[in-house]
Amino acid sequence: MGSDAVEVVPAPQRGWEETPPLSPPLRHWIAEMVEQQTWTDQYAVQVQDWILKLFGQPGQFGRKIKDILSGTWLGHALHPVLTDLPIGAWTGSMLFDLLWLNDEREGNARTAEDMLLFGLIAAVGTAITGVTDWSDQIDTDRRIGFIHGALNTGIALVNTASFGLRKLGLKRAGIGLSTVSYVALLFSAYLGGELSFAKGIGVNHDAFEGGPNDFVPVMNENDLVEGKLTRVDADGIPAVLLKQGSTIYAIGAICTHMGGPLNEGTVENDIVTCPWHGSQFRMTDGSVVTSPAVYAEPNFAVRIRDGKVELRRLDHA
């Protein structure tokens, strides 16, 4: 009596981008738990597409709003500046809750309520700027950010309920809810830190590049094509050159937003557009024209000597 052979299909091998670090075990376990929630992708992509359509293209009004929310005007990502407000307020609220549980003075209860409310108000701006930064992410970064945002939304709703219970005189029930939300807040803050410090979201991707303090030759002047973005190496730092008439401009070639290659982008007049997320920089001085980038590109002095284009780095990115 024969039997049908059963074909065993091996599980697809994950690439390194989908594999969290093995050490330490706690970080590996948390990353596995969060990054394996692939079911969130269908919702995250829909939300992300809607947000990007809302912001529109460079030059449109919605994109100018994105520039403000990203922190382009500040020269620093705006979201991390605001995150301290709700976290600090809710930490203070918890401390005054502990004081009230030990000494039921009305002043302790009122201060805890005020700080809880301030945290809820501050959370609005924090959430909006966070969603703005998240809208350009992909793959596991998008997944972690989506879960981070969903957790924070739930935390805000629980704290709203806590505030309502306190106003109804049910202070202990309100404290119970806000305590649960605070524990969730600590985990959500961990995810936010993972995105920023481990995955490099929102950091300056040119921060660790070096560069020459003295002029160094990078290419022959005759090889530089008019109007074409040309990538060179300036003593260890990638730079992109643009020749317009008798003038040659040079800025960093790595997009400060997520490390995209600016030399593979497009240039119009003196503005180069990153091919990855559409950040725009002025070739004349490296300044940011359009988000999601908020940090300017390194700027170079350019001179021609003995038929060679020479560069000297002028500033920190």
N, C-alpha and C positions, 0 to 999 in steps of 0.2 A: 504494500500500500504506500503510494508516494505521498509526498507532502510538498506544498508550495513553499518556495524559498522566500524568505522575508528580507527585503533589502533594507539595510541599515544606512540611513542618511546621516553622515556626520554633521555635527553642529557647525555652523559657519564660524570661521576663525575671526576673532575681533582684531581690528587694527589697534595700534598703540594709542590712537586718539580716543578710543572707546574703552581703554583699560586704565583704571585708576592706579595710582602708585601703590606698591605692595607694602610699603612701610611709611609710617607706623601702622599697625593693624587697625587701630581705631579709625584713622582717616580712611583707610582702605574700605572698611566695613560701611562707613557712612556714605562714601562715594558710590560703592556698589549699590547700596540701598536706594539712593536718590537717582543715580544715572540710569538705572535699569527701568525706570518708570516711563517706558517708551509710549505708553498709552496717552501720555500728556501731549505728545507731539502734534496730534491732529488738532487739538485745541490751541496749542501755542502758535502753530503756523497760521491759523485763521486770525488770531488776535494780532499777530505780528504784521500780517498782510494788511489788515485794516488800518493799523497805526501808520504804516509806511505810506499808504495811500492818502491818509489824512494829512501827513506832513508834506507830501508832494515832492517836487523836484527843486533843485537849486534855483533861487530867484523868485520862487513863489512864496506867498505869504505864510503858508503853513511851515515851510522850511525855515523861515526866519524865526518862527516860534520855537522850532526845534533847536536852532542855534542858541536861543536864550536858555532853554531848558537844559541843554547839554553843558553850558558854561563857557561857550566860545568867547563871550564878552569878558569873562573873568580870567581866562587863561588857565583854568583849573576845572576839573570835573565838578559839577554842582551837586550831584546826588550825595556823595560822601560828606559834603559839608552839612547837609540837612539831616542826615541819618542820626546824628548825635542828639538832635532835639527831642524826637519822640522817645528814644531809648533813655536819655537822661531824665526826661519828665516822668516816664513810667517807673524808672528806678526810684526816683524821689517819692512818687506816690506809694510805692510798696514800702519804703522806709517809714513813711508817716502812718501807713496802715499798721505796721508793727508797733509803732508808738501808741496808736489808738487801742490796739488789742491789749496793751499793757496798762494804758491810762486813758480811759474813754473821755477825753476832753474834746469838746466840740471843735476847738481850733485844730487839733490833729486831723479830725475827720474832714473838715472843710479844706484844709491844705491838700490832703490826699485827693479829694475830688477835683480841686482846681488844677492840680498837676496832671491828673488823669485826663481832664478836658483839654489842657494845653497840648498834651501828647497827641490826642486825637486830631486837633487842628493842625499841628505840625506834620502829622503823618500824611496829610493830603498832598502837600508840596513834595514831601519825600517820595511818595508813591508815583507822582506824575513824572518827576525827574528820573526815577528808577526805571519806569516803563520806557521812557525815552532812550535811555542808554541800552536797555535790553532789546529794543526793536531791531538792532543791527546784528544780533548774535545768531549763531547757527549750532546745530548738532547738540552735543552734551552741554555746552555753555547755555544755549537757549533753554534746554530742559531744566537745568539747575536754576536758572533765573526765573523760569515760569513757576516752579515749585516754591522758590523763595518769595515771589510776589503773591502767590496764592496763600501761603502761610501768613504773610503780613496782612492780607485782606481779612483773613479769618481772625487774626489777633485784634485788628481794629474793630471788627464787629463784636467780638467778645467783650472788649473794653467799653464799647458803647453800651452794651447790655449791663455791664457792671456799673457804669455811671448812672443808668436809669434805675437800677435796684437801689443804689445808694440814695438817690433823690426820693425814692419811695419809703425810705427808712429801713430798708433791708440791708444794712451795712455789712453784716457778716457774709451774707450771700454774695454781695457785690465784691467783697474782698476775695472770696473763694474763686470767683470767675477771673478776676484780674491776676490772681496768683497763677492760675493755670495758663493764662495767656502770656505771663512773663516767662514761664519756663519755655513755652513755644517760641517766644521772642529770642531767647538765648540761642536756640537751635537755628532759627532763621538768620540771626546775625552771623552764626558760624558759616552758613551757606554763602552769605554776602561776602564774608572774608575769603572764602574759598575762590569765589569768582575774581575778586580783586587781586589778592596776594599770590594765589597759586596759579590761576589761569591768566592773569595779566589783563583783565577787563578793566578799562578805565585808567590804565597807567600809561605813562609816556614811553612808547616803544623805542625812542631814541635816547633814553636817559643814560644808557650804559655804553653808548658809542663814544669812541675817542675822537681823534682828529689832531691835525698839526697846528702848533702855535707859530710855525714859520712856513713860508711858501714852499710847496712841494709840487713837482711836475706830475701831471696826471694823463696827458695825451698830447699828440701833435696838433697844433692849431689848424693845420690844413685838413685834418681828418674830421674836424667838427662840422657837421652839416647844419646849415641855416634852418632854424625852425623845428629841428628834430631833438627830442629828449634823448640825451646820451648819458648813460651811467658810467661812472668812473670810480676808482678807489683812491681816496685821499688819505694816505698814511693810515689805513685801517678802517676808515668810515666811508660807506657808500655815499656818493653824491651824484646828483643829476644836473647836467648842464643844459642850457638853452642859449643859443646864439640868435640874437635879433639885431641885424645890421652890424654895426661895429661894437656892440655891447654883448658881453657874455655874462649870464647869470648862473649862480650855483647855489643849490640848497641841498639838504639831506634827501637821500633817495628812498628812505624807509618811512612810510606813513606813520606818524606818531600815534594814530588811533589804534590800528591793529597790525601794523607792520607790512602793509601792502607795498608793492614795488611801484613807486611813482613814475619810474622811467617807462613802465608799460601802460601808463595812463594816457590821457589826452591833454593837449594844451591849446588854449585859445587866448590870444593876446599874451598876457603874462601870467595866466592862471592855469595851474596844472590840477587835473582831477584824478584822484586815486581810482584805480579800476575795481577795487574791492567794495567799498561802501560809499563812494562819491564825495569823500572829503576833498576840499579844494584849498590850495595854498598859492600865495603870490610868489612867483619866481624872483621878484625883485628883493624880497626881504624874508621870505619863509613864513610870513604871517598867515593865520587861518582865515579863509574867506567864508567857508561853509562847513558846518558840522557834518558828521559826528566827531571829527577831531576837535580838540580844544587846545592842544599844545602846538606851538609853532615849530616849524622845521629849523634845524641848525642852518645858519647862514654863513656864506663863505665870501671872502674877498678874492677877486680874480685878477690875475695879471698875465700878460704875455711876455715871455722872456726866452730869447734864442729859439723862437719858433715853437715853444712849448706853452700849453695852458697850465698855469700854476694856481693852486688854491691854498688859502689859509683860513682855518676855522675862526669865526668871529665871536660866537656866543654859545651858551648852553641851551640845549633844546628845552 
